[in-house]
Amino acid sequence: MNPVPVDVLASLDPRAVPVAVSVIPKVEHKQAERPTTVDIFLNAFDIMQQRLYETNKSLARISIEPHVSFASGIEFWEAKRIIECGEQAALEAIPEIKRALKPFSLFSVFGK
């Protein structure tokens, strides 16, 4: 499982501009009074996803991380709101993406 497969894109085309996008909720460090087995499993899954993202986002030239802390990984009924947050974060990242997409000159490729 790879929530942010920027490594795959980088291996396909070294000139690509990988953009990492994460809607993985940040795992809060709080204890439930009486966590169920399902709570524990879902929290462990969110932690695993977050660790994979943190590892792979370093391969991306741009990272987009919308604020989705209001939802957990299984709150599918929040999809519309999560998508709206993602759209807003992507719009805010457009200037950075445009800068990253500027064509390379031969001199910059060869360090001259």
C-alpha positions in Angstrom: 0.0 0.0 0.0 1.4 3.4 -1.0 -0.8 6.4 -0.3 1.6 8.8 -2.1 3.3 6.9 -5.0 5.7 9.7 -6.0 8.5 7.2 -6.1 6.8 5.5 -9.0 6.4 8.7 -11.0 10.1 9.6 -10.3 11.2 6.3 -11.6 9.1 6.6 -14.8 10.4 10.1 -15.7 13.2 11.9 -13.8 12.0 15.2 -15.3 8.5 14.9 -13.8 7.4 17.2 -11.1 5.9 14.9 -8.5 3.2 16.5 -6.3 2.3 14.7 -3.1 -1.2 15.2 -1.9 -2.4 13.8 1.5 -5.8 13.7 2.9 -4.7 11.4 5.6 -6.0 12.7 8.9 -3.3 13.6 11.5 -3.4 11.1 14.3 -4.1 13.0 17.5 -2.3 11.9 20.6 -5.3 11.5 22.9 -6.7 8.5 24.7 -10.2 7.3 24.4 -11.8 6.4 27.7 -12.7 3.0 26.5 -11.3 2.3 23.0 -12.8 -0.6 21.2 -10.8 -3.1 19.1 -12.0 -1.3 16.0 -10.8 2.1 17.4 -7.4 0.6 18.1 -7.2 -1.0 14.6 -8.3 2.2 12.8 -5.9 4.4 14.8 -3.0 1.9 13.9 -4.0 2.1 10.2 -4.0 5.9 10.3 -0.6 5.9 11.9 0.8 3.5 9.3 -0.6 5.7 6.4 0.8 8.8 8.0 4.3 7.2 8.3 4.2 6.1 4.7 3.2 9.5 3.6 6.0 11.2 5.6 8.5 8.8 4.1 7.4 9.3 0.5 6.6 13.0 0.5 10.4 13.8 0.6 10.5 12.5 -3.0 8.0 15.1 -4.2 8.8 18.6 -5.3 5.5 19.9 -3.9 3.4 18.7 -1.0 -0.3 19.6 -0.7 -1.8 18.9 2.7 -5.3 20.1 3.1 -6.6 20.5 6.6 -8.8 17.5 7.1 -8.4 16.9 10.8 -12.2 17.1 11.3 -12.5 13.6 9.8 -11.1 10.2 10.4 -10.0 7.7 7.8 -13.4 6.0 7.8 -15.8 9.0 7.8 -16.8 8.6 4.2 -19.8 10.9 4.7 -17.3 13.7 5.0 -16.1 13.1 1.4 -17.6 16.3 0.0 -16.0 18.4 2.7 -12.7 16.7 2.3 -12.8 17.2 -1.5 -13.6 20.9 -1.0 -10.6 21.3 1.4 -8.4 19.5 -1.2 -9.6 21.8 -4.0 -8.8 24.9 -1.9 -5.3 23.6 -1.0 -4.6 22.8 -4.6 -5.7 26.3 -5.7 -3.4 27.8 -3.2 -0.5 25.6 -4.5 -0.9 26.6 -8.2 1.8 29.4 -8.1 4.3 26.9 -6.6 3.3 24.2 -9.2 3.7 26.7 -12.1 7.2 27.7 -10.8 8.1 24.0 -10.7 6.9 23.4 -14.2 9.0 26.1 -15.8 11.1 24.5 -18.5 14.7 23.7 -17.7 17.4 25.1 -19.9 20.3 23.0 -21.0 22.6 25.1 -18.9 20.7 24.4 -15.7 20.6 20.7 -16.5 24.4 20.5 -16.9 25.1 23.0 -14.1 26.5 25.8 -16.2 
